[in-house]
């Protein structure tokens, strides 16, 4: 009976993660289109919600598999509860302080914290190596890709007369890049909200793994959309306007680069190794915007915002490992009393 309640409360917490994820990370696929004036905030979040759901339903299982069974062999109901609670605590703390934070890093750190107690050093270091490699490479790849794409677009568009029709083509292309970026976001990030509950839900509900992942993807995408509609504007305004001044062309380069990097890390490793790599869409998005900012000029950039974001990148994983380790240790003691 205790395990049933732990499972139910854990799913509620998973929805809380999805809400927090939507509130913090709705900026990642939308900030360029909003910041450059291509689309209004409300329309951007509506598109975000639709394409996040598509990405989660069609490709969300690729990263869920990594977080569910990739880092540790198994996550039981008590472990899933403490892992999810640790994620929620960190996300709520950072959101309360107004700090953008990587949900991917929070999730990975929480699973590691539990795994160190349950399995000691017997974690899947091969998967973790690939995850940490993605953490390092994603912002760098986005930065370089965005800078090169911006230079290419500027050169290409410079050959045409600057007309209202050409501006509309770039504007609609940027809105299309938003949709692609939101799809990629849903495919990669829905696992952060629900991935740790695949094994547990499969056992309780009795559905095959594929159907379980689909059910959790739908649950997670609904929570993400709700978070985007309620608090998403906070981070969208910060990232869309404070890192650098975005134009339609630089916004298109940054958004398309972010979408390509996130989609590639979700899809290519899954095809090659069977594990989609969870990366920080925040890292990728911010890296892309910094990339176009460096090309357009340092005077357009906001260094304080960049330093604040980088500090959260450094602190998130070790802090959440400690929280998760402590929570699981405490829960294990209490449940034996």
Secondary structure as UniProt FT lines:
FT   HELIX           2..35
FT   TURN            36..37
FT   HELIX           41..59
FT   HELIX           61..65
FT   HELIX           66..70
FT   HELIX           77..96
FT   TURN            97..98
FT   HELIX           103..118
FT   TURN            119..121
FT   HELIX           125..157
FT   TURN            158..159
FT   HELIX           164..194
FT   HELIX           195..197
FT   HELIX           198..205
FT   HELIX           209..242
FT   HELIX           248..273
FT   HELIX           281..296
FT   HELIX           298..300
FT   HELIX           303..336
//
